[in-house]
Amino acid sequence: MAKKTTKHHPPNVPAERPGPEGGKRDANRRAKVQQLCEASLELFCERGVESVTIDEVVANANVSKGSFYRYFSGKEELVETLFAPMASSLRSAFGTTKQTLEGPLTASELNEAYGKLAGAVASLLVSNLAILRLYLQENRGPDVGSRRPIIRIARDIDDFVFALTKVARDQGLLRCDCDLRVEALTSLGAVERLLFSYVRGDDLGSPTTVSADLISVVLDGMRA
């Protein structure tokens, strides 16, 4: 299946706006921020966030170093800005799913809740393939420097997957008596392996189909 990408539009970060919002100077500011974000994302995907310097980012963006520091305090804030839209959408989807799982659920209702979550996440990730690729490259690295925003997202995902697994265990829907973290990380590992295959171009079918198949495999394997 051919993959479609959409241009990544991160939020703006400066506390002060050069001119009224919507004006010429404001448009120029947004364009510069976009240039820096796109240029850095290209370099980060090629070489990793820690090895790329700010000098290389501004050279690739064709803007001055002074312009960089007008919009970002440093590389860590740049990385945080790149991931902010995806992180916000993921946390929103997680929050919605947690609310759904608060009451008693049958196996069928749990499967439906997982399906809705998987559909929302798949749609989000497919529209942000470069960000997804960078996350998969960096999320198991040391929690240092400009990688910190990525590790924060990874920890949020770990905690959420653990919470989902606990819900299923508490409702008697799982048959495995092993440690909850083991079950949760097994599921998460399967998801990340599929995502790796997807971003490198393996033909796995549509994201919706893959998500449904994965949910079925995981739940049928763990269900009591």
MARGUSE-639238 format. One record per residue: residue number from 1; z, y, x of N, C-alpha, C, O, CB in turn. Coordinates in steps of 0.02 Angstrom, whole numbers, plus 50000, padded with zeros to 5 digits. Glycine has a CB too. Layout:
<atoms>
NUM/Z/Y/X/Z/Y/X/Z/Y/X/Z/Y/X/Z/Y/X
...
</atoms>
This chain:
<atoms>
1/50000/49940/50042/50000/50000/50000/50000/50062/50044/50040/50067/50090/50061/50000/49953
2/49956/50109/50029/49954/50171/50068/50015/50213/50054/50036/50219/49996/49890/50210/50054
3/50043/50241/50106/50104/50281/50098/50087/50355/50093/50045/50379/50131/50152/50268/50155
4/50118/50390/50048/50109/50461/50040/50170/50498/50067/50226/50475/50058/50095/50479/49967
5/50158/50553/50098/50213/50594/50123/50208/50663/50094/50154/50687/50078/50214/50596/50200
6/50265/50695/50087/50265/50764/50064/50297/50806/50118/50341/50782/50155/50302/50772/49997
7/50276/50868/50124/50303/50912/50175/50377/50923/50162/50397/50936/50106/50265/50978/50177
8/50416/50919/50215/50488/50926/50209/50506/51001/50208/50486/51038/50253/50525/50890/50267
9/50543/51022/50158/50562/51092/50152/50638/51098/50153/50670/51096/50101/50533/51123/50087
10/50667/51106/50212/50740/51111/50217/50765/51178/50190/50727/51226/50186/50763/51103/50289
11/50828/51181/50172/50856/51244/50149/50862/51294/50206/50863/51274/50264/50925/51233/50117
12/50865/51357/50190/50873/51407/50242/50947/51414/50260/50990/51404/50217/50843/51476/50219
13/50960/51431/50322/51030/51432/50344/51058/51500/50363/51120/51506/50366/51036/51387/50401
14/51018/51552/50377/51048/51614/50399/51095/51645/50347/51081/51642/50287/50995/51664/50417
15/51149/51674/50370/51196/51707/50325/51168/51775/50302/51183/51797/50247/51264/51716/50358
16/51128/51806/50344/51100/51872/50328/51026/51865/50317/50991/51830/50354/51116/51923/50384
17/51000/51899/50265/50929/51896/50249/50895/51959/50276/50918/52014/50264/50919/51889/50173
18/50839/51950/50313/50802/52009/50337/50757/52036/50281/50698/52018/50276/50759/51990/50398
19/50785/52080/50241/50746/52108/50186/50762/52072/50121/50794/52019/50121/50671/52103/50201
20/50740/52100/50064/50755/52070/49998/50722/52002/49990/50668/51989/50016/50732/52117/49943
21/50755/51959/49952/50728/51892/49940/50661/51898/49905/50654/51935/49856/50778/51849/49898
22/50612/51861/49929/50546/51863/49900/50500/51914/49932/50440/51915/49919/50551/51876/49827
23/50528/51957/49975/50489/52008/50008/50452/51980/50069/50457/51921/50085/50533/52065/50028
24/50416/52025/50102/50375/52004/50159/50418/51978/50216/50402/51927/50246/50332/52062/50183
25/50473/52013/50231/50516/51991/50287/50551/51925/50270/50560/51883/50313/50568/52045/50304
26/50570/51918/50207/50601/51855/50185/50552/51797/50191/50570/51743/50212/50627/51862/50113
27/50490/51809/50172/50438/51757/50178/50427/51739/50251/50417/51681/50268/50372/51781/50145
28/50428/51789/50294/50419/51776/50366/50477/51735/50393/50466/51689/50433/50413/51842/50405
29/50538/51750/50371/50596/51712/50392/50590/51639/50371/50604/51594/50410/50660/51743/50363
30/50570/51628/50309/50563/51560/50285/50509/51522/50324/50516/51463/50338/50547/51560/50210
31/50456/51557/50340/50402/51525/50378/50426/51505/50447/50409/51451/50472/50342/51572/50384
32/50466/51548/50479/50492/51532/50546/50540/51472/50543/50537/51428/50586/50528/51593/50576
33/50583/51471/50493/50629/51415/50485/50589/51350/50475/50605/51298/50504/50677/51427/50426
34/50537/51354/50433/50496/51295/50421/50461/51272/50485/50457/51212/50499/50444/51310/50367
35/50436/51318/50524/50403/51302/50587/50451/51264/50633/50434/51213/50663/50377/51365/50621
36/50511/51291/50639/50561/51260/50683/50581/51190/50659/50588/51144/50699/50623/51305/50688
37/50589/51183/50594/50609/51118/50567/50554/51066/50576/50567/51009/50596/50627/51124/50493
38/50493/51085/50562/50438/51037/50569/50426/51019/50642/50414/50961/50658/50374/51066/50538
39/50430/51069/50686/50420/51056/50757/50474/51011/50785/50460/50966/50825/50417/51121/50796
40/50537/51023/50765/50592/50982/50790/50589/50912/50763/50603/50864/50800/50660/51014/50772
41/50571/50904/50700/50568/50837/50670/50516/50794/50706/50527/50735/50718/50551/50841/50595
42/50460/50824/50723/50408/50788/50760/50435/50763/50828/50424/50705/50846/50346/50833/50771
43/50468/50807/50864/50495/50789/50929/50552/50738/50923/50556/50691/50962/50519/50851/50966
44/50597/50749/50875/50653/50703/50865/50629/50632/50850/50657/50583/50876/50698/50728/50808
45/50577/50626/50809/50552/50559/50792/50521/50525/50853/50523/50464/50860/50500/50564/50735
46/50492/50565/50897/50460/50537/50956/50510/50516/51009/50501/50465/51042/50411/50587/50985
47/50564/50556/51018/50607/50546/51076/50682/50543/51061/50721/50530/51106/50595/50600/51125
48/50702/50555/50999/50773/50554/50983/50804/50623/50987/50780/50666/51025/50811/50507/51029
49/50855/50636/50947/50882/50703/50941/50918/50727/51005/50916/50786/51021/50930/50707/50883
50/50949/50682/51041/50988/50703/51098/50945/50722/51158/50964/50764/51199/51036/50649/51118
51/50886/50691/51164/50845/50704/51223/50801/50766/51217/50774/50790/51267/50802/50644/51237
52/50792/50792/51157/50750/50850/51146/50790/50914/51156/50846/50920/51130/50718/50849/51075
53/50763/50961/51193/50798/51025/51206/50775/51079/51158/50721/51074/51128/50788/51047/51279
54/50815/51130/51151/50796/51187/51110/50733/51221/51138/50691/51244/51100/50854/51238/51104
55/50729/51224/51204/50669/51253/51235/50606/51215/51213/50554/51246/51200/50674/51252/51312
56/50611/51149/51208/50553/51110/51186/50538/51121/51113/50480/51122/51092/50565/51035/51200
57/50590/51129/51072/50580/51142/51001/50543/51208/50990/50495/51210/50952/50648/51143/50964
58/50566/51261/51023/50535/51326/51012/50464/51327/51040/50421/51361/51013/50577/51382/51043
59/50453/51291/51093/50385/51288/51121/50338/51252/51073/50282/51273/51062/50385/51252/51190
60/50363/51197/51043/50322/51159/50996/50310/51198/50932/50259/51191/50899/50355/51092/50981
61/50359/51240/50913/50353/51281/50853/50314/51346/50865/50294/51380/50818/50422/51297/50825
62/50305/51362/50929/50271/51424/50948/50308/51485/50923/50278/51533/50897/50199/51425/50921
63/50375/51484/50931/50417/51542/50914/50462/51555/50974/50469/51514/51019/50459/51529/50848
64/50492/51613/50974/50536/51631/51030/50604/51597/51023/50624/51577/50969/50545/51707/51033
65/50638/51590/51080/50705/51561/51079/50753/51606/51041/50799/51582/51008/50730/51550/51150
66/50741/51672/51045/50783/51718/51006/50777/51706/50932/50826/51712/50895/50763/51790/51022
67/50716/51689/50909/50706/51675/50838/50746/51613/50817/50774/51611/50762/50632/51664/50823
68/50748/51563/50862/50787/51503/50846/50859/51521/50831/50888/51499/50781/50783/51452/50904
69/50889/51562/50874/50960/51578/50867/50974/51629/50811/51032/51642/50794/50988/51603/50932
70/50922/51658/50783/50931/51698/50723/50946/51654/50663/50979/51675/50615/50869/51742/50710
71/50920/51592/50665/50925/51548/50607/50972/51489/50616/50997/51462/50567/50857/51523/50590
72/50984/51469/50678/51027/51411/50690/51075/51426/50747/51057/51459/50796/50985/51349/50707
73/51137/51402/50741/51186/51412/50794/51173/51365/50853/51195/51379/50908/51257/51401/50767
74/51137/51311/50840/51122/51264/50893/51085/51204/50864/51065/51205/50806/51186/51241/50928
75/51075/51153/50904/51035/51095/50884/51070/51054/50829/51037/51026/50786/51020/51051/50944
76/51136/51051/50832/51172/51013/50780/51160/51043/50711/51150/51006/50662/51248/51011/50795
77/51162/51109/50706/51149/51140/50641/51077/51130/50619/51063/51124/50559/51166/51216/50644
78/51031/51129/50666/50961/51115/50650/50954/51045/50621/50920/51036/50570/50917/51121/50713
79/50986/50995/50652/50984/50927/50626/51016/50923/50557/50990/50889/50512/51019/50878/50675
80/51072/50957/50549/51106/50957/50484/51061/50986/50430/51059/50961/50374/51171/50996/50487
81/51024/51039/50447/50978/51071/50400/50921/51024/50382/50900/51021/50323/50952/51135/50429
82/50894/50989/50431/50840/50941/50418/50861/50888/50367/50822/50869/50324/50819/50909/50483
83/50923/50864/50373/50946/50809/50331/50979/50832/50266/50994/50791/50223/50993/50766/50370
84/50991/50897/50259/51030/50922/50202/50999/50902/50134/51036/50879/50091/51035/50996/50206
85/50934/50910/50123/50907/50892/50057/50916/50818/50041/50936/50800/49985/50833/50909/50053
86/50901/50774/50089/50908/50702/50077/50981/50684/50067/50997/50644/50023/50878/50663/50135
87/51025/50712/50108/51097/50696/50102/51124/50717/50034/51162/50680/50003/51136/50731/50158
88/51104/50775/50011/51127/50800/49946/51103/50755/49889/51141/50739/49844/51103/50872/49934
89/51039/50735/49892/51012/50692/49840/51044/50623/49840/51057/50595/49787/50936/50685/49848
90/51056/50596/49899/51089/50530/49904/51160/50533/49874/51179/50489/49836/51092/50507/49976
91/51197/50584/49893/51266/50590/49868/51268/50599/49793/51313/50575/49759/51302/50647/49903
92/51218/50635/49766/51214/50643/49694/51200/50576/49659/51231/50560/49609/51159/50694/49676
93/51154/50537/49687/51138/50471/49659/51199/50425/49664/51212/50386/49618/51078/50440/49695
94/51235/50429/49719/51295/50388/49727/51347/50406/49675/51379/50362/49646/51323/50396/49798
95/51357/50472/49665/51407/50494/49617/51391/50471/49546/51435/50450/49509/51412/50570/49618
96/51327/50474/49527/51306/50452/49461/51319/50377/49452/51343/50356/49400/51232/50467/49450
97/51304/50339/49503/51314/50266/49499/51388/50249/49495/51408/50204/49458/51282/50231/49559
98/51429/50284/49533/51502/50271/49531/51529/50283/49461/51571/50244/49437/51538/50316/49581
99/51506/50335/49428/51529/50349/49360/51509/50292/49313/51547/50272/49269/51501/50416/49335
100/51448/50267/49322/51424/50213/49280/51466/50150/49288/51476/50112/49241/51351/50197/49296
101/51490/50139/49349/51526/50078/49365/51601/50081/49351/51638/50035/49367/51515/50060/49436
102/51624/50136/49323/51696/50144/49311/51723/50095/49260/51780/50072/49266/51711/50215/49289
103/51684/50079/49209/51707/50034/49157/51688/49962/49171/51650/49949/49218/51680/50055/49090
104/51713/49915/49131/51695/49844/49139/51620/49835/49129/51590/49865/49084/51735/49799/49090
105/51589/49793/49171/51517/49782/49166/51502/49707/49167/51536/49669/49201/51480/49817/49223
106/51452/49688/49130/51427/49620/49135/51381/49616/49196/51363/49667/49225/51389/49599/49070
107/51362/49555/49215/51316/49547/49271/51251/49582/49257/51221/49612/49303/51304/49472/49284
108/51227/49580/49196/51164/49613/49177/51170/49688/49184/51124/49721/49208/51144/49594/49106
109/51227/49716/49162/51237/49788/49166/51244/49811/49239/51220/49865/49257/51299/49809/49126
110/51276/49770/49280/51282/49786/49351/51212/49786/49383/51196/49831/49423/51328/49735/49387
111/51172/49737/49366/51105/49733/49393/51064/49795/49372/51026/49822/49413/51070/49668/49368
112/51072/49816/49310/51036/49876/49286/51059/49939/49323/51017/49981/49341/51047/49885/49210
113/51124/49945/49335/51150/50003/49371/51123/50005/49443/51104/50057/49468/51227/50002/49372
114/51122/49946/49475/51095/49942/49542/51021/49959/49542/50996/49992/49588/51106/49872/49572
115/50986/49937/49490/50914/49950/49486/50898/50024/49480/50852/50048/49512/50885/49913/49426
116/50937/50059/49440/50927/50131/49432/50941/50167/49498/50905/50213/49517/50972/50159/49377
117/50994/50146/49532/51010/50176/49597/50954/50163/49647/50932/50209/49682/51077/50149/49624
118/50931/50101/49650/50878/50083/49697/50815/50123/49683/50781/50144/49730/50864/50008/49695
119/50798/50132/49620/50738/50170/49602/50743/50242/49625/50695/50270/49651/50726/50167/49528
120/50801/50272/49614/50811/50342/49633/50809/50350/49709/50778/50396/49734/50878/50368/49606
121/50841/50304/49744/50842/50308/49817/50773/50294/49847/50752/50327/49894/50893/50259/49846
122/50737/50245/49819/50670/50229/49844/50624/50288/49836/50585/50304/49882/50642/50168/49807
123/50627/50321/49778/50584/50380/49767/50600/50435/49816/50555/50468/49842/50592/50405/49695
124/50664/50446/49829/50685/50497/49876/50661/50482/49947/50634/50526/49981/50761/50504/49876
125/50669/50421/49969/50653/50403/50037/50578/50403/50050/50555/50424/50103/50682/50336/50054
126/50539/50380/50001/50467/50378/50010/50438/50448/50017/50387/50458/50051/50434/50342/49950
127/50470/50497/49986/50446/50566/49991/50471/50601/50054/50454/50659/50067/50467/50605/49929
128/50512/50566/50094/50539/50595/50155/50536/50543/50212/50587/50528/50244/50613/50618/50145
129/50476/50517/50225/50470/50461/50271/50489/50480/50343/50520/50440/50378/50399/50436/50271
130/50472/50541/50364/50490/50561/50432/50565/50566/50441/50593/50544/50491/50457/50629/50450
131/50599/50594/50391/50672/50598/50392/50703/50529/50390/50751/50515/50426/50699/50640/50334
132/50675/50485/50349/50699/50415/50345/50692/50381/50413/50738/50348/50436/50661/50376/50291
133/50634/50389/50444/50622/50359/50509/50674/50383/50560/50701/50344/50598/50551/50375/50534
134/50686/50448/50560/50734/50476/50607/50805/50450/50593/50842/50434/50640/50734/50553/50604
135/50823/50444/50530/50889/50418/50513/50897/50346/50538/50948/50330/50568/50899/50419/50436
136/50846/50305/50527/50850/50235/50549/50854/50229/50624/50886/50183/50651/50791/50197/50523
137/50822/50276/50660/50824/50275/50733/50892/50296/50760/50914/50271/50812/50771/50321/50761
138/50927/50340/50724/50986/50373/50752/51053/50351/50723/51105/50365/50752/50979/50445/50744
139/51052/50317/50666/51115/50308/50629/51164/50259/50660/51221/50254/50638/51100/50286/50561
140/51142/50223/50712/51188/50177/50745/51207/50201/50815/51238/50164/50854/51157/50107/50750
141/51189/50262/50831/51205/50289/50896/51275/50319/50898/51310/50320/50847/51155/50342/50915
142/51296/50344/50955/51363/50375/50962/51369/50437/50919/51321/50474/50909/51376/50393/51036
143/51429/50449/50895/51444/50507/50853/51458/50567/50898/51515/50589/50904/51504/50494/50805
144/51406/50593/50929/51414/50648/50976/51358/50699/50966/51304/50683/50943/51414/50622/51049
145/51373/50762/50985/51323/50814/50987/51283/50822/50924/51310/50822/50869/51277/50801/51043
146/51218/50828/50932/51174/50843/50875/51163/50783/50830/51131/50789/50778/51108/50867/50900
147/51189/50724/50849/51183/50665/50806/51238/50664/50753/51234/50623/50706/51186/50602/50848
148/51288/50706/50758/51345/50702/50711/51326/50707/50638/51353/50668/50598/51394/50757/50727
149/51281/50752/50618/51263/50755/50546/51234/50689/50520/51245/50671/50462/51214/50811/50534
150/51197/50654/50562/51167/50590/50542/51222/50537/50535/51220/50498/50488/51114/50568/50593
151/51269/50536/50581/51323/50487/50577/51367/50499/50515/51392/50452/50485/51367/50489/50641
152/51376/50563/50496/51414/50577/50435/51380/50546/50374/51414/50518/50331/51423/50653/50425
153/51314/50552/50371/51278/50521/50315/51285/50446/50317/51297/50414/50266/51203/50541/50318
154/51279/50417/50377/51286/50344/50384/51354/50320/50360/51359/50268/50327/51274/50323/50457
155/51406/50357/50375/51473/50338/50353/51481/50344/50278/51513/50302/50246/51526/50381/50388
156/51451/50395/50249/51452/50402/50176/51417/50343/50143/51441/50316/50093/51418/50468/50155
157/51361/50322/50171/51325/50265/50144/51366/50201/50151/51369/50162/50104/51256/50257/50179
158/51397/50191/50209/51440/50132/50219/51495/50130/50166/51507/50078/50135/51471/50133/50290
159/51528/50187/50156/51583/50190/50108/51559/50176/50037/51594/50143/49999/51618/50258/50112
160/51501/50202/50021/51475/50192/49953/51456/50119/49941/51473/50091/49889/51414/50237/49942
161/51423/50088/49989/51404/50018/49982/51467/49975/49976/51469/49927/49938/51360/49994/50041
162/51519/49991/50015/51582/49955/50010/51612/49963/49940/51637/49915/49911/51632/49981/50064
163/51609/50025/49913/51636/50037/49846/51598/49997/49793/51629/49970/49746/51633/50113/49829
164/51532/49993/49799/51493/49954/49751/51512/49880/49755/51518/49846/49704/51417/49963/49765
165/51520/49855/49816/51538/49785/49825/51607/49771/49796/51618/49718/49767/51536/49767/49899
166/51653/49817/49805/51721/49809/49778/51720/49806/49702/51757/49767/49672/51767/49866/49802
167/51679/49848/49671/51673/49847/49598/51651/49778/49575/51679/49750/49528/51623/49901/49574
168/51600/49752/49607/51575/49686/49588/51628/49632/49599/51635/49587/49557/51512/49669/49629
169/51665/49637/49654/51719/49588/49667/51774/49594/49615/51797/49544/49588/51748/49599/49739
170/51795/49655/49599/51850/49666/49552/51832/49640/49482/51876/49619/49444/51868/49740/49548
171/51768/49642/49465/51747/49619/49399/51728/49545/49398/51701/49520/49349/51689/49660/49375
172/51743/49510/49453/51730/49439/49455/51658/49419/49457/51639/49365/49436/51762/49407/49398
173/51615/49464/49483/51544/49451/49483/51519/49422/49549/51460/49407/49556/51506/49514/49468
174/51564/49414/49597/51545/49386/49662/51579/49319/49673/51635/49308/49650/51563/49435/49719
175/51546/49276/49709/51575/49210/49721/51602/49203/49792/51639/49156/49806/51524/49156/49709
176/51583/49249/49836/51605/49244/49906/51675/49274/49914/51689/49327/49887/51555/49281/49951
177/51718/49238/49951/51786/49263/49962/51794/49294/50031/51850/49305/50054/51836/49206/49954
178/51738/49309/50065/51742/49338/50131/51762/49411/50127/51766/49440/50073/51676/49329/50168
179/51774/49441/50184/51794/49511/50186/51742/49555/50152/51682/49546/50162/51805/49533/50259
180/51766/49604/50113/51721/49648/50076/51673/49685/50122/51615/49695/50106/51760/49697/50035
181/51698/49705/50180/51655/49741/50228/51598/49697/50252/51542/49721/50263/51696/49765/50288
182/51612/49633/50260/51559/49587/50281/51505/49583/50228/51445/49587/50243/51588/49517/50295
183/51525/49576/50165/51477/49574/50110/51438/49639/50106/51377/49638/50099/51512/49560/50043
184/51473/49695/50110/51440/49760/50104/51391/49772/50160/51334/49794/50148/51492/49816/50103
185/51412/49758/50221/51368/49770/50278/51309/49722/50281/51256/49739/50307/51408/49765/50342
186/51318/49661/50253/51262/49614/50248/51208/49643/50203/51149/49641/50219/51287/49546/50222
187/51229/49669/50146/51181/49700/50100/51147/49760/50131/51086/49769/50127/51215/49720/50035
188/51187/49803/50163/51160/49863/50194/51112/49846/50250/51061/49879/50259/51217/49908/50220
189/51129/49796/50289/51086/49775/50343/51018/49752/50317/50966/49766/50348/51118/49720/50383
190/51018/49716/50261/50955/49693/50232/50913/49753/50209/50852/49753/50219/50968/49646/50172
191/50945/49802/50180/50910/49862/50157/50878/49898/50216/50819/49917/50214/50957/49909/50119
192/50916/49908/50269/50891/49945/50327/50834/49907/50361/50786/49937/50385/50947/49958/50377
193/50838/49840/50362/50784/49801/50393/50719/49808/50353/50665/49814/50382/50803/49727/50398
194/50725/49809/50287/50666/49820/50245/50637/49889/50256/50576/49898/50259/50683/49810/50171
195/50681/49939/50262/50657/50007/50272/50622/50014/50339/50571/50049/50344/50716/50056/50269
196/50647/49982/50391/50614/49982/50455/50543/49955/50449/50495/49984/50476/50653/49941/50506
197/50537/49900/50414/50470/49870/50405/50425/49917/50366/50365/49922/50381/50476/49803/50369
198/50452/49950/50317/50412/49995/50276/50386/50055/50316/50327/50071/50312/50452/50020/50216
199/50429/50087/50354/50408/50147/50390/50360/50131/50447/50323/50175/50470/50468/50183/50417
200/50360/50069/50471/50313/50052/50525/50246/50027/50497/50199/50012/50534/50343/49998/50570
201/50241/50025/50429/50177/50011/50398/50167/49940/50373/50111/49924/50353/50125/50026/50445
202/50218/49898/50372/50209/49830/50346/50195/49833/50271/50223/49874/50236/50273/49787/50360
203/50151/49789/50247/50133/49788/50177/50184/49746/50138/50179/49685/50135/50061/49760/50167
204/50231/49780/50109/50285/49746/50072/50277/49755/49996/50318/49729/49958/50352/49773/50093
205/50226/49790/49974/50219/49805/49904/50246/49873/49888/50264/49911/49934/50253/49752/49862
206/50250/49890/49825/50275/49956/49804/50350/49961/49816/50385/49910/49813/50259/49970/49731
207/50376/50022/49829/50448/50030/49838/50488/50005/49778/50543/49977/49787/50465/50102/49850
208/50462/50014/49718/50498/49991/49658/50504/49916/49657/50558/49889/49642/50461/50015/49595
209/50450/49881/49673/50451/49807/49674/50497/49781/49728/50536/49735/49716/50380/49780/49684
210/50493/49811/49787/50536/49790/49842/50609/49801/49824/50651/49757/49837/50519/49829/49906
211/50625/49858/49793/50694/49872/49774/50720/49820/49724/50776/49795/49731/50700/49943/49742
212/50679/49803/49674/50699/49754/49624/50709/49685/49655/50757/49650/49639/50646/49750/49568
213/50664/49666/49701/50671/49601/49733/50734/49598/49776/50769/49548/49777/50609/49587/49777
214/50748/49652/49811/50807/49654/49854/50871/49648/49812/50916/49610/49830/50809/49718/49895
215/50875/49684/49758/50934/49681/49714/50944/49610/49689/51000/49584/49688/50926/49730/49655
216/50889/49578/49668/50893/49510/49643/50919/49462/49696/50961/49420/49682/50826/49487/49618
217/50893/49469/49757/50914/49425/49812/50988/49434/49828/51026/49386/49835/50872/49438/49875
218/51009/49498/49833/51078/49512/49851/51127/49490/49797/51176/49456/49811/51087/49586/49864
219/51112/49508/49734/51159/49491/49680/51159/49416/49665/51212/49388/49653/51141/49531/49617
220/51101/49385/49666/51100/49313/49653/51136/49274/49708/51164/49221/49696/51029/49289/49645
221/51134/49302/49768/51166/49269/49824/51242/49275/49822/51278/49231/49845/51141/49296/49889
222/51266/49331/49793/51338/49344/49793/51371/49329/49727/51432/49320/49723/51351/49415/49812
223/51331/49326/49673/51359/49323/49606/51397/49257/49595/51376/49203/49617/51303/49330/49554
224/51452/49263/49559/51491/49204/49544/51457/49161/49492/51483/49108/49472/51561/49223/49520
</atoms>
